[in-house]
Amino acid sequence: MSDEPTSADINPESVSFDFSFDESADFEPLYLALGKLSRHWAAFEYVLNDSIWELANVERLAGTCMTAQLIGPGPRFRYLASLFELRGVSPELIKAFNSLSSEAEGLGRQRNRFIHDVVVLNSQDRQLYRVETTADRRIRHDFIVIDLKAVEKLVVEIEQLTDRFDNLFDRAIVETPPWPRTQYSGSAGIRRERNQARG
């Protein structure tokens, strides 16, 4: 006996569609929102990378060779947790960073759906839909109406996460015994503007 769905299990409404992949002006507001989402997520990952380089005391170009191999926030936070322990960051602060890690992974999953799902225009109702086909513990194979407000909310949540990470990192810098930083501080490369607490 097969576990595959039979024709009796499938609602024809859920699989039939009149969607178009053709470009139209209807896509423009979404493109703008997704561009902003991509920019803010990339900035967050850059903050994580730069923090790794600083904690590891590597020059930025060598650090880039390392962090460019990390996909998503999970490996970056694991890398950071190890470096925090190495540098003597308090267990309380490490725990706070770990809680940010869970939040970052959740926001990253949301971002991935908006960025990686196919987007189509329903020629009947003129709405944009994501074609979500995922199976992360639960199968999803459906059209999801795109809500631009949800994209905008996600951008704000990523900005807030970045700010909270920066504030915790500033605390770690202040509360942790100094470590050598000559490779990092004297290196060429892109320098992110820092808070006063970091110099």
C-alpha positions in Angstrom: 0.0 0.0 0.0 1.4 3.3 -1.0 1.5 6.5 1.1 1.3 8.6 -2.0 -1.8 10.8 -2.2 -4.5 9.6 -4.5 -6.7 11.7 -6.8 -9.3 11.5 -4.1 -6.9 13.2 -1.6 -6.1 16.1 -3.9 -8.3 19.2 -4.0 -8.2 20.3 -7.6 -8.5 23.9 -6.5 -5.2 23.7 -4.7 -3.3 22.6 -7.8 -5.0 24.4 -10.6 -3.9 27.9 -11.4 -3.9 30.7 -13.9 -0.5 32.3 -13.1 2.0 34.0 -15.2 5.8 34.3 -14.9 5.7 37.3 -17.3 7.1 40.6 -16.0 4.7 43.4 -15.4 4.6 46.6 -13.4 2.8 44.6 -10.7 6.1 43.2 -9.6 7.9 46.5 -9.1 6.8 47.2 -5.4 7.9 43.7 -4.5 11.3 44.1 -6.2 11.9 47.2 -4.2 10.9 45.5 -0.9 13.0 42.4 -1.7 16.0 44.6 -2.6 15.7 46.3 0.8 15.3 42.9 2.6 18.4 41.6 0.8 20.5 44.6 1.7 19.6 44.5 5.4 20.3 40.8 5.7 23.6 41.2 3.9 24.5 44.0 6.3 23.6 41.8 9.3 25.8 39.0 8.0 28.6 41.5 7.5 28.3 42.6 11.1 28.7 38.9 12.2 31.7 38.4 9.8 33.4 41.6 11.1 32.9 40.5 14.7 34.5 37.1 13.9 37.5 38.8 12.3 37.9 41.1 15.3 37.6 38.3 17.9 40.0 36.0 15.9 42.4 38.9 15.4 42.8 38.2 11.7 43.3 40.8 9.0 40.2 41.4 7.1 41.2 39.8 3.8 42.3 36.6 5.5 39.1 36.7 7.6 37.0 37.0 4.4 38.6 33.8 3.2 37.2 32.1 6.3 33.8 33.6 6.7 32.9 33.4 3.0 32.7 29.7 3.5 30.0 30.0 6.2 26.4 29.8 4.9 23.7 31.5 7.0 23.8 32.8 10.5 24.0 29.4 12.3 27.7 28.6 11.5 28.6 32.2 12.2 27.1 32.2 15.7 28.8 28.8 16.4 32.1 30.4 15.3 31.4 33.4 17.5 30.5 31.3 20.6 33.8 29.5 20.3 35.7 32.7 20.0 33.8 34.3 22.9 34.8 31.4 25.1 38.4 31.7 23.9 38.5 35.4 24.7 36.9 35.0 28.2 33.5 36.5 27.5 31.2 35.8 30.5 28.8 32.8 30.3 25.9 35.3 30.8 26.9 37.2 27.6 27.5 34.0 25.7 24.0 32.8 26.6 22.5 36.2 25.4 24.4 35.8 22.1 23.1 32.2 21.8 19.5 33.4 22.2 20.1 35.9 19.3 21.3 33.0 17.3 17.9 31.3 17.4 16.2 34.5 16.5 18.6 35.1 13.6 18.0 31.6 12.2 14.2 32.2 12.3 14.5 35.5 10.6 16.8 33.9 8.0 14.3 31.2 7.2 11.6 33.9 6.6 14.1 35.9 4.5 14.9 32.8 2.4 11.3 32.2 1.6 10.8 35.7 0.3 14.1 35.7 -1.7 14.2 32.1 -3.0 10.6 31.2 -3.7 9.3 31.6 -7.2 7.0 34.6 -7.5 4.1 34.6 -9.9 1.3 36.9 -10.8 -2.3 35.6 -10.6 -3.8 37.0 -13.8 -7.3 36.7 -12.2 -6.9 38.6 -9.0 -3.7 40.5 -10.0 -2.0 39.5 -6.7 1.5 38.2 -6.4 2.0 34.8 -4.9 5.1 32.9 -3.6 5.3 29.3 -4.8 6.4 27.6 -1.6 7.7 24.1 -2.0 9.4 23.1 1.2 9.7 20.1 3.5 11.4 21.1 6.7 9.7 18.6 9.1 6.4 19.5 7.3 5.6 19.6 3.6 4.4 22.8 2.1 3.4 22.8 -1.6 1.3 25.8 -2.1 0.7 29.3 -3.4 1.1 32.0 -0.7 -0.2 35.5 -1.2 2.7 38.0 -0.8 2.1 40.7 1.8 4.5 43.6 1.3 3.8 44.7 4.9 5.3 41.3 6.1 8.4 42.0 4.0 8.7 45.5 5.6 8.2 44.1 9.1 10.9 41.5 8.5 13.3 44.3 7.4 12.6 46.1 10.7 13.1 42.9 12.7 16.5 42.4 11.0 17.5 46.0 11.8 16.5 45.5 15.4 18.4 42.2 15.6 21.5 43.9 14.2 21.3 46.7 16.9 20.9 44.1 19.7 23.9 42.2 18.4 26.0 45.4 18.3 24.9 46.3 21.8 25.9 42.9 23.2 29.1 42.9 21.3 29.9 46.4 22.7 29.3 44.9 26.2 31.6 42.0 25.4 34.4 44.3 24.3 34.1 46.4 27.5 33.7 43.4 29.9 36.2 41.0 28.4 40.0 41.0 29.1 41.9 42.6 26.3 43.3 40.4 23.6 45.8 41.1 20.8 44.1 43.0 17.9 47.1 44.1 15.8 46.3 41.9 12.8 42.7 43.0 12.7 43.1 46.7 13.5 45.9 47.3 11.1 44.5 45.4 8.2 43.3 46.8 4.9 39.8 46.2 3.7 36.3 47.6 4.4 35.9 49.2 7.8 32.5 49.3 9.3 31.7 52.4 11.3 31.9 51.5 15.0 30.2 52.7 18.1 32.2 55.0 20.4 32.6 52.1 22.9 34.6 50.2 20.3 36.8 53.0 19.0 
